[in-house]
Amino acid sequence: MFTDFDAIDKKYKEKSVGERLGRATSSDLVTTTGVKMREFEGGVICWSPHAGVHVVFGEIRDRWILEGGVEGSLGCPLSDEIVAADKVGVLTFFENGSIYFSEFLGVVVRTVLLKCLKLHAKVLAGSDKKIATLVRAAATVFLPYGVDVKCLSQERINIPELADVDVGRCRDGIVTTEMQRLFDLRDGVGEDEIAFYCVRSTDRPSNGCGLSPRDQPSVIVVVGADRWSLAHELGHLLQLVHISDNLRLMFGGGTSNISDPPPDLSSNEANTIRNNRLTHFC
C-alpha cells in the first residue's frame, strides 16, 4: 500500500534531489495538523493532503524554519524550488507567501500568494506523456511569476471528425461551428476553469488557438506543437497579445523560434495573468 511517507521516498529519489539533500537527519515526523515530514542535511521533504509532496532546500529551508516551518507564518510548501523570474535567484512558494534566495540579495521573504490556473485536458489526439509535457512546460513558464498550472482531470474523446478542427482565423474573434462543438464538451469543468483540447490538427495550420466564448474558457493545442504552445495559447486566453521579442512567451514568430527558453513574461504580462478572473488562489 502506497503511503504518504512512500511519496517522500519517491521525491527523494527524483533526479538530483537526493544528491542535494544528503542523508536523513530525522525520523519520519507528523505535525499536529497531519503534515508528514522528513529532514535531511540539505533540506526537508514535506507532504500535506492539500499540497502534495515538495522539497525545501538550503537557505530557503533555514529561513522557513526560522519563520516557524509548517506551523509558522508561511505554512506548507506549495512548490519545489524553481528558478526565479530574474533567472538569478531561486524561489519556493508556501501557503502564505514565498522565500527567494540569491547570492546577491540573500534570503528575502515575500508576501505574494501563489495563484493557479485550473485545467481539464480533453484529448482527441496525443499521448498522456504529451499532455504531461505541455502542462509541465506551462507551469515552468508561469510559476516564477506566481501562477501555477494544475491539470485537474483528463478525458479521452473519440469524435474523429473533431480531431482535425476548423479554427478559422482564430484571432478575429469568431468561434467556428467545429470549435463550438469542442467547447460544448466540458464534462467536469467548473466555472472559471479551463478546458484544454488536444487535437491532431487545425485546418488552418497552426500550433493551436486561445479564442473561446467567455463562459466556456478553452484553448486548443495541436498534438505536434512544441512544448511551449499550451502556455502561449493560455496567454492569449488570458488577454496577452503577440510581440516581436523572441525571448518572450508571446513572440509572434512561433514558439519553436523562442530563444533561451523557458520564455519570459514582462511584469505587465505577469500582472495581467495574475489579475485575470481565471486565475485562482491555490
C-alpha positions as CSV (number, residue, x, y, z in Angstrom):
1,M,0.0,0.0,0.0
2,F,1.4,3.4,-1.1
3,T,1.7,5.7,1.9
4,D,2.4,9.4,2.4
5,F,5.9,8.5,3.5
6,D,6.3,6.5,0.3
7,A,5.6,9.8,-1.5
8,I,8.5,11.3,0.4
9,D,10.8,8.4,-0.6
10,K,9.8,8.8,-4.2
11,K,10.5,12.6,-4.1
12,Y,14.0,11.8,-2.6
13,K,14.8,9.5,-5.5
14,E,14.0,12.1,-8.1
15,K,16.9,13.3,-10.3
16,S,19.3,15.4,-8.2
17,V,17.0,15.7,-5.2
18,G,18.6,13.0,-3.0
19,E,22.1,14.2,-4.0
20,R,21.3,17.8,-2.8
21,L,19.6,16.6,0.4
22,G,22.2,14.2,1.6
23,R,21.4,11.8,4.4
24,A,18.3,11.9,6.6
25,T,18.8,13.7,10.0
26,S,15.4,12.8,11.5
27,S,12.9,10.0,11.6
28,D,9.5,10.4,9.9
29,L,7.7,13.3,11.6
30,V,4.0,14.1,11.8
31,T,2.8,17.6,12.8
32,T,-0.3,18.3,14.8
33,T,-2.0,19.3,11.5
34,G,-1.3,15.9,9.9
35,V,1.6,17.1,7.7
36,K,4.3,14.4,7.1
37,M,8.0,15.4,7.0
38,R,11.5,14.1,6.9
39,E,14.6,16.3,7.5
40,F,17.9,15.9,5.7
41,E,21.3,17.5,5.8
42,G,20.4,19.8,2.9
43,G,16.7,20.4,3.3
44,V,13.4,18.9,4.2
45,I,10.7,16.9,2.3
46,C,7.2,17.8,3.3
47,W,3.8,16.1,2.4
48,S,0.4,17.6,3.1
49,P,-3.0,16.4,2.0
50,H,-3.8,19.6,0.1
51,A,-0.4,20.4,-1.4
52,G,1.2,17.0,-2.0
53,V,4.9,16.4,-1.6
54,H,7.5,19.2,-2.0
55,V,11.2,19.7,-1.1
56,V,12.6,22.8,0.5
57,F,16.4,23.2,0.2
58,G,19.3,25.0,1.9
59,E,19.0,28.7,2.7
60,I,15.3,28.8,1.9
61,R,14.7,25.8,4.3
62,D,16.7,27.6,7.0
63,R,14.6,30.8,6.7
64,W,11.3,28.8,6.5
65,I,12.2,27.0,9.8
66,L,13.1,30.4,11.3
67,E,9.6,31.6,10.4
68,G,8.1,28.6,12.2
69,G,8.1,25.9,9.4
70,V,4.8,24.2,8.6
71,E,3.1,25.7,11.7
72,G,4.6,29.1,11.2
73,S,3.5,32.2,9.3
74,L,4.3,30.7,5.8
75,G,2.7,27.3,6.3
76,C,3.3,24.3,4.0
77,P,5.3,24.4,0.8
78,L,3.2,24.6,-2.4
79,S,6.1,24.2,-4.9
80,D,9.6,22.8,-5.2
81,E,12.5,25.2,-5.6
82,I,12.2,26.9,-9.0
83,V,14.4,29.4,-10.9
84,A,13.0,32.9,-10.2
85,A,11.8,35.3,-12.8
86,D,15.1,37.2,-12.7
87,K,16.9,34.0,-13.7
88,V,19.4,34.8,-11.0
89,G,17.8,33.5,-7.8
90,V,15.6,30.6,-6.7
91,L,12.2,30.6,-5.2
92,T,9.9,28.4,-3.2
93,F,6.2,29.1,-2.7
94,F,4.3,28.4,0.5
95,E,0.7,28.8,1.6
96,N,1.1,32.3,2.8
97,G,4.0,33.7,0.7
98,S,7.3,32.8,-0.8
99,I,11.0,32.8,0.0
100,Y,13.6,34.0,-2.6
101,F,17.3,33.4,-2.4
102,S,20.3,34.6,-4.5
103,E,23.9,35.1,-3.7
104,F,23.5,38.8,-4.5
105,L,20.3,39.6,-2.4
106,G,20.5,36.8,0.1
107,V,17.2,35.5,1.6
108,V,14.0,37.5,1.0
109,V,10.5,36.6,2.4
110,R,7.7,37.8,0.1
111,T,4.0,38.1,0.8
112,V,2.8,37.4,-2.8
113,L,0.4,34.4,-2.7
114,L,0.6,31.6,-5.3
115,K,-2.3,31.5,-7.7
116,C,-3.4,28.7,-10.0
117,L,-4.8,28.1,-13.5
118,K,-7.1,25.0,-13.3
119,L,-7.1,23.0,-16.5
120,H,-9.0,19.9,-17.6
121,A,-7.5,18.0,-20.6
122,K,-9.9,16.8,-23.3
123,V,-7.8,14.6,-25.5
124,L,-8.8,13.9,-29.1
125,A,-5.2,13.1,-30.2
126,G,-1.9,12.6,-28.4
127,S,-0.4,10.5,-25.6
128,D,-0.6,11.0,-21.8
129,K,3.1,11.9,-22.0
130,K,2.4,14.7,-24.5
131,I,-0.3,16.2,-22.2
132,A,2.0,16.0,-19.2
133,T,4.8,17.7,-21.1
134,L,2.6,20.6,-22.2
135,V,1.2,21.1,-18.7
136,R,4.6,20.9,-17.1
137,A,6.1,23.4,-19.6
138,A,3.2,25.8,-19.0
139,A,3.9,25.6,-15.2
140,T,7.6,26.2,-15.9
141,V,6.7,29.5,-17.7
142,F,4.1,30.8,-15.2
143,L,5.3,29.6,-11.8
144,P,8.2,32.1,-11.4
145,Y,5.6,34.8,-11.7
146,G,3.4,33.4,-9.0
147,V,1.0,31.3,-11.1
148,D,1.0,27.5,-11.1
149,V,-0.8,25.4,-13.8
150,K,-2.8,22.4,-12.5
151,C,-4.4,19.7,-14.7
152,L,-7.3,18.5,-12.5
153,S,-8.6,15.9,-14.9
154,Q,-8.0,14.2,-18.2
155,E,-10.6,12.7,-20.6
156,R,-10.2,10.9,-23.9
157,I,-12.8,11.9,-26.5
158,N,-13.5,9.7,-29.5
159,I,-15.1,12.0,-32.1
160,P,-12.8,11.6,-35.2
161,E,-14.3,14.5,-37.2
162,L,-13.3,16.9,-34.4
163,A,-9.7,15.7,-34.2
164,D,-8.9,18.0,-37.2
165,V,-10.7,21.2,-36.2
166,D,-11.6,24.3,-38.2
167,V,-10.4,27.3,-36.2
168,G,-11.0,29.8,-38.9
169,R,-8.6,32.8,-38.5
170,C,-8.7,32.3,-34.7
171,R,-7.6,35.8,-33.8
172,D,-10.6,37.5,-35.5
173,G,-12.9,36.8,-32.6
174,I,-15.1,34.4,-34.4
175,V,-15.7,30.9,-32.9
176,T,-16.3,28.4,-35.7
177,T,-19.0,25.7,-35.6
178,E,-16.4,23.0,-35.0
179,M,-14.8,25.0,-32.2
180,Q,-18.1,25.4,-30.5
181,R,-18.7,21.6,-30.8
182,L,-15.5,21.1,-29.0
183,F,-16.2,23.7,-26.3
184,D,-19.5,22.1,-25.5
185,L,-17.6,19.0,-24.4
186,R,-17.0,20.3,-20.8
187,D,-17.9,17.5,-18.5
188,G,-16.3,18.0,-15.1
189,V,-15.0,21.5,-15.9
190,G,-16.0,24.0,-13.2
191,E,-16.9,27.7,-13.6
192,D,-13.8,29.8,-14.5
193,E,-11.8,26.6,-15.1
194,I,-10.2,26.0,-18.5
195,A,-10.8,23.2,-20.9
196,F,-7.7,22.2,-22.9
197,Y,-8.4,20.4,-26.1
198,C,-5.5,18.4,-27.7
199,V,-6.3,17.8,-31.4
200,R,-4.5,16.2,-34.3
201,S,-4.5,19.4,-36.5
202,T,-6.2,22.6,-37.4
203,D,-7.4,23.2,-40.9
204,R,-5.5,26.5,-41.0
205,P,-2.2,25.0,-39.9
206,S,-1.1,26.3,-36.5
207,N,0.0,25.2,-33.1
208,G,-3.4,26.0,-31.6
209,C,-5.9,28.7,-30.7
210,G,-6.6,30.6,-27.5
211,L,-10.0,32.0,-28.6
212,S,-13.2,30.8,-26.9
213,P,-16.6,32.2,-25.5
214,R,-16.3,34.0,-22.2
215,D,-18.5,31.4,-20.5
216,Q,-16.5,28.5,-21.9
217,P,-12.8,29.4,-21.3
218,S,-10.9,27.0,-23.5
219,V,-7.7,26.5,-25.5
220,I,-6.9,24.2,-28.4
221,V,-3.4,22.8,-28.9
222,V,-2.2,20.6,-31.8
223,V,-0.5,17.4,-30.7
224,G,2.5,18.1,-32.9
225,A,3.1,21.6,-31.4
226,D,6.2,22.3,-29.4
227,R,6.1,22.2,-25.6
228,W,5.6,26.0,-25.1
229,S,2.4,26.1,-27.2
230,L,-0.1,25.4,-24.4
231,A,1.5,28.3,-22.3
232,H,1.3,30.5,-25.4
233,E,-2.4,29.8,-26.1
234,L,-3.2,30.2,-22.4
235,G,-1.5,33.6,-22.7
236,H,-4.0,34.5,-25.5
237,L,-6.9,33.3,-23.4
238,L,-5.6,35.5,-20.5
239,Q,-5.6,38.6,-22.8
240,L,-1.9,38.7,-23.8
241,V,-1.1,39.7,-27.3
242,H,1.7,38.9,-29.8
243,I,5.0,40.7,-29.5
244,S,8.3,40.8,-31.5
245,D,10.7,39.9,-28.7
246,N,11.8,36.3,-29.3
247,L,12.8,35.8,-25.6
248,R,9.2,36.1,-24.5
249,L,6.3,33.7,-24.4
250,M,4.0,35.8,-26.7
251,F,6.6,36.0,-29.5
252,G,4.5,36.1,-32.7
253,G,7.0,34.2,-34.8
254,G,6.2,30.8,-33.4
255,T,7.0,29.3,-30.0
256,S,9.5,26.9,-31.7
257,N,11.6,30.0,-32.5
258,I,11.8,31.3,-28.9
259,S,15.4,31.9,-27.9
260,D,16.9,31.0,-24.5
261,P,13.9,29.0,-23.1
262,P,12.0,28.9,-20.9
263,P,10.4,32.0,-22.4
264,D,9.9,35.2,-20.2
265,L,6.9,37.4,-19.3
266,S,7.1,41.1,-18.8
267,S,5.9,42.5,-15.4
268,N,2.8,43.9,-17.1
269,E,2.1,40.5,-18.7
270,A,2.5,38.7,-15.3
271,N,0.2,41.2,-13.6
272,T,-2.4,40.7,-16.4
273,I,-2.3,37.0,-15.8
274,R,-2.5,37.2,-12.1
275,N,-5.4,39.6,-12.2
276,N,-7.5,37.5,-14.7
277,R,-10.7,36.0,-13.4
278,L,-9.5,32.6,-14.5
279,T,-6.5,32.7,-12.1
280,H,-7.5,31.5,-8.6
281,F,-5.7,31.4,-5.3
282,C,-4.3,27.9,-4.8
